[in-house]
Amino acid sequence: MSFVVTIDGPAGAGKSTTARAVAARLGLLYVDTGALYRAFALKARHAGIPIDDDAALERCGRALDLVLSGSAEAPRVWLEGVDVSEEIRTPAVSELSSRLAARPVVRRRLVEIQRALRARGPLIAEGRDLGTVVFPDAEVKIYLDADLATRALRRHRELARRGMIVPLDEVRGEIASRDERDRSRVDSPLAAAQDAVRLDTSGKTVDEQVAAVLEIVRAHPAFPDPAGRAGRDGLDD
């Protein structure tokens, strides 16, 4: 089995930024599990599938034509041959993906896809249930968190960089709602694994977050020698 690092945590905690940087530094495959859920949500939205239509959602998942490509620094998401890397990051798709993630039929299918990626080699994956459900035997489990104000500001700035101007109060409300939904869902709720290392990123710079995670990963006795894997920080599936 390949060496696996999981980074879980709520929206805006710094999972994606940190995981991408660590993957690039260590030559690990980078897996953005949120992109899988967002792509599924976009496909379901285009098909007009109701959130509670489990039969249709299952068919949607089985027919999911999804490719993750590029590098850790510049990952791309392709849905049915179309680059949807920007489209899946809109507030509307984010909200729908959170709602669909609470549906067991959706989670089961995407967990299958995520676990299959382990065959590709050592990887670092970020999401919400990786250390508890998807990769419970991962060698390194990290749980990133930050206070709501910090997370809302980060997401607000991220949206602004993408040209989406959303009031900060609205962003804060959406994140708070998503936190409640993610933590209270019956199937695979957002929670830190018992053996996860917890890191509070409130007030930390990106460099500080990355350095802390690198130290934890490199200290693990099973951490593989990354020699010869330079550049293999993206994936196709």
Sequence and secondary structure as in RCSB ss.txt:
>XXXX:A:sequence
MSFVVTIDGPAGAGKSTTARAVAARLGLLYVDTGALYRAFALKARHAGIPIDDDAALERCGRALDLVLSGSAEAP
RVWLEGVDVSEEIRTPAVSELSSRLAARPVVRRRLVEIQRALRARGPLIAEGRDLGTVVFPDAEVKIYLDADLAT
RALRRHRELARRGMIVPLDEVRGEIASRDERDRSRVDSPLAAAQDAVRLDTSGKTVDEQVAAVLEIVRAHPAFPD
PAGRAGRDGLDD
>XXXX:A:secstr
   EEEEE  TTSSHHHHHHHHHHHHT EEEEHHHHHHHHHHHHHHHT  TT HHHHHHHHHT  EEEEE SSSE
EEEETTEE TTGGGSHHHHHHHHHHHT HHHHHHHHHHHHHGGGGSSEEEEESSIIIII TT SEEEEEE  HHH
HHHHHHHHHHHTT    HHHHHHHHHHHHHHHHH SSS S   TT EEEE TT  HHHHHHHHHHHHHHSTT   
 TT TT      
